[in-house]
Amino acid sequence: MLVVKKTNSVLQIDLFQTNSLIMGNTITQSSLTKKFVMAFAGLFLITFLFVHMGINLLVLLPSTDSFNIAAHFMGTNVLIKIFEIVLFGGFIIHMIYGVMLQIQNWMARPKRYKVEGWSHTSPFSKFMIHTAVIIGIFLVIHLMDFYIKAKFLGEIDDVMINGVSYHDMGAKVIGEFKLPGVVVLYIISFLILGFHLHHGFQSGFQSLGLDHSKYTPIIKYLSLAVSVILTVGFTIIPLVIYFGNY
């Protein structure tokens, strides 16, 4: 009987270890899948940011006609409307998976490492969830101030361009960026966005499997370039409007 009990105990321990191993592998695979999807959605959103920045820079031209026409096209074209749904879906997926992965990381590491590597001590990595929350809040404010007012509330005045009526989004943007509080809010938000993108861009490529000694340095330089270009490109708009003759 003693031998049987000992054997049963060993079998129970082996079974427990096997189940733990299977569960651990499942969680790991699930995390990798979430990282892959989140990375793909994040890189997709970065592509949109470049398009959005390019259109917004049109407002700095002597006439806002080009900006208003571009904004009208983005808001009425059927393909753009489909892209808009995909865009919102990508943002929601990126946000949800980011929160889920952060919670998994907190549960996997209940205690801080005594000696942490660059990936854990870098502020770009450590505060990703915090900057993401701030960016999410800013996005809600931005959408309420421009998208919702133009799309659903009808609070944007119209302007005639070549005999066609358009929402005067240019006048709306210029009016908003003549307010110092709005300018400060947007500049701080853009700086935080650049902070978030600096780590997010290279982390996205790493999640997609492009983590190699040959490519990583290039991706890091690209990450810095992307974050700086987008930050400067968006920040210059409220600054030029506020201090310029618009």
TORPAKOL-248341 format. One line per 8 residues: number of its first residue (from 1); for each residue x, y, z of C-alpha. Coordinates in steps of 0.25 Angstrom, whole numbers, plus 5000, padded with zeros to 4 digits. Layout:
<pts>
NUM = X Y Z ~ ...
</pts>
This chain:
<pts>
1 = 5000 5000 5000 ~ 5011 5009 5003 ~ 5017 5007 4989 ~ 5004 5010 4983 ~ 5002 5023 4991 ~ 5015 5028 4987 ~ 5013 5024 4972 ~ 4999 5031 4972
9 = 5006 5044 4978 ~ 5016 5044 4968 ~ 5006 5042 4957 ~ 4998 5054 4963 ~ 5010 5062 4963 ~ 5013 5059 4949 ~ 4999 5061 4944 ~ 4999 5075 4951
17 = 5012 5079 4945 ~ 5007 5074 4931 ~ 4995 5083 4933 ~ 5003 5094 4938 ~ 5012 5093 4926 ~ 5000 5092 4916 ~ 4993 5104 4922 ~ 5006 5112 4922
25 = 5008 5109 4907 ~ 4994 5113 4904 ~ 4996 5126 4911 ~ 5009 5129 4904 ~ 5003 5126 4891 ~ 4991 5134 4894 ~ 5000 5146 4898 ~ 5008 5144 4885
33 = 4995 5145 4877 ~ 4990 5157 4884 ~ 5004 5164 4882 ~ 5004 5161 4867 ~ 4990 5166 4865 ~ 4992 5178 4874 ~ 5005 5181 4866 ~ 4999 5180 4853
41 = 4987 5189 4857 ~ 4997 5199 4863 ~ 5006 5200 4850 ~ 4993 5202 4843 ~ 4989 5213 4852 ~ 5003 5220 4849 ~ 5000 5219 4834 ~ 4987 5226 4837
49 = 4994 5237 4845 ~ 5004 5240 4834 ~ 4992 5242 4824 ~ 4984 5250 4835 ~ 4996 5259 4837 ~ 4998 5262 4822 ~ 4984 5266 4821 ~ 4984 5275 4834
57 = 4997 5282 4829 ~ 4988 5287 4817 ~ 4981 5297 4827 ~ 4994 5305 4828 ~ 4993 5309 4813 ~ 4989 5323 4810 ~ 4975 5318 4806 ~ 4968 5307 4814
65 = 4960 5302 4801 ~ 4970 5291 4799 ~ 4968 5286 4814 ~ 4953 5287 4813 ~ 4952 5279 4800 ~ 4961 5269 4806 ~ 4953 5268 4819 ~ 4940 5267 4811
73 = 4946 5256 4802 ~ 4951 5248 4815 ~ 4937 5250 4821 ~ 4928 5246 4809 ~ 4936 5236 4800 ~ 4930 5222 4801 ~ 4944 5215 4801 ~ 4948 5225 4812
81 = 4936 5222 4820 ~ 4939 5207 4820 ~ 4954 5210 4823 ~ 4948 5219 4835 ~ 4941 5206 4841 ~ 4954 5198 4839 ~ 4961 5209 4846 ~ 4952 5210 4858
89 = 4953 5195 4859 ~ 4968 5195 4858 ~ 4968 5205 4869 ~ 4959 5198 4878 ~ 4966 5184 4876 ~ 4980 5191 4879 ~ 4974 5197 4891 ~ 4967 5185 4897
97 = 4979 5176 4894 ~ 4989 5186 4900 ~ 4981 5186 4913 ~ 4980 5171 4913 ~ 4995 5169 4911 ~ 4998 5179 4922 ~ 4989 5172 4932 ~ 4996 5158 4928
105 = 5010 5165 4930 ~ 5005 5170 4944 ~ 5000 5156 4948 ~ 5012 5149 4942 ~ 5022 5159 4950 ~ 5015 5162 4963 ~ 5029 5166 4969 ~ 5038 5176 4962
113 = 5051 5170 4957 ~ 5063 5174 4966 ~ 5072 5176 4953 ~ 5064 5181 4941 ~ 5068 5181 4927 ~ 5066 5193 4917 ~ 5053 5187 4912 ~ 5048 5189 4927
121 = 5055 5201 4931 ~ 5053 5209 4919 ~ 5042 5220 4921 ~ 5037 5218 4907 ~ 5034 5204 4911 ~ 5030 5205 4925 ~ 5020 5216 4923 ~ 5013 5211 4910
129 = 5000 5208 4917 ~ 5000 5221 4924 ~ 5003 5229 4911 ~ 4992 5220 4904 ~ 4981 5224 4914 ~ 4985 5239 4912 ~ 4985 5238 4897 ~ 4971 5231 4898
137 = 4965 5242 4906 ~ 4971 5252 4896 ~ 4965 5245 4885 ~ 4951 5245 4891 ~ 4953 5260 4893 ~ 4958 5262 4879 ~ 4946 5254 4872 ~ 4936 5261 4881
145 = 4942 5275 4877 ~ 4943 5272 4862 ~ 4937 5259 4856 ~ 4924 5259 4865 ~ 4921 5273 4863 ~ 4923 5273 4848 ~ 4917 5259 4845 ~ 4905 5258 4855
153 = 4903 5272 4861 ~ 4904 5281 4849 ~ 4911 5291 4857 ~ 4921 5294 4846 ~ 4918 5306 4837 ~ 4918 5304 4822 ~ 4926 5311 4811 ~ 4925 5311 4796
161 = 4937 5307 4788 ~ 4935 5307 4773 ~ 4920 5306 4774 ~ 4920 5294 4784 ~ 4917 5295 4798 ~ 4927 5289 4808 ~ 4928 5289 4823 ~ 4938 5300 4827
169 = 4947 5291 4835 ~ 4958 5301 4833 ~ 4952 5312 4840 ~ 4948 5302 4851 ~ 4963 5298 4853 ~ 4968 5312 4852 ~ 4958 5317 4862 ~ 4961 5306 4872
177 = 4976 5308 4871 ~ 4975 5323 4874 ~ 4971 5318 4888 ~ 4984 5317 4897 ~ 4978 5306 4905 ~ 4974 5297 4893 ~ 4988 5299 4887 ~ 4995 5295 4900
185 = 4986 5283 4901 ~ 4989 5278 4887 ~ 5004 5281 4888 ~ 5005 5273 4901 ~ 4996 5261 4895 ~ 5005 5261 4882 ~ 5018 5260 4891 ~ 5012 5248 4899
193 = 5008 5242 4885 ~ 5022 5243 4880 ~ 5027 5237 4894 ~ 5017 5225 4891 ~ 5021 5223 4877 ~ 5036 5223 4880 ~ 5035 5210 4887 ~ 5022 5205 4880
201 = 5028 5205 4866 ~ 5040 5197 4869 ~ 5032 5188 4878 ~ 5022 5185 4867 ~ 5032 5180 4857 ~ 5038 5172 4868 ~ 5025 5165 4871 ~ 5024 5163 4856
209 = 5036 5155 4857 ~ 5046 5165 4851 ~ 5055 5164 4863 ~ 5069 5162 4858 ~ 5083 5168 4860 ~ 5084 5172 4846 ~ 5070 5179 4845 ~ 5068 5184 4860
217 = 5077 5196 4859 ~ 5070 5201 4846 ~ 5057 5199 4852 ~ 5061 5207 4865 ~ 5066 5219 4856 ~ 5052 5218 4848 ~ 5045 5218 4861 ~ 5052 5231 4865
225 = 5049 5237 4851 ~ 5035 5233 4851 ~ 5032 5238 4865 ~ 5040 5251 4863 ~ 5033 5254 4849 ~ 5019 5252 4854 ~ 5021 5260 4867 ~ 5027 5271 4860
233 = 5017 5271 4848 ~ 5005 5271 4857 ~ 5011 5281 4867 ~ 5015 5291 4857 ~ 5000 5293 4853 ~ 4995 5299 4865 ~ 5008 5307 4868 ~ 5008 5313 4854
241 = 4993 5317 4854 ~ 4994 5323 4869 ~ 5006 5331 4866 ~ 5003 5334 4851 ~ 4993 5343 4844 ~ 4982 5334 4842
</pts>
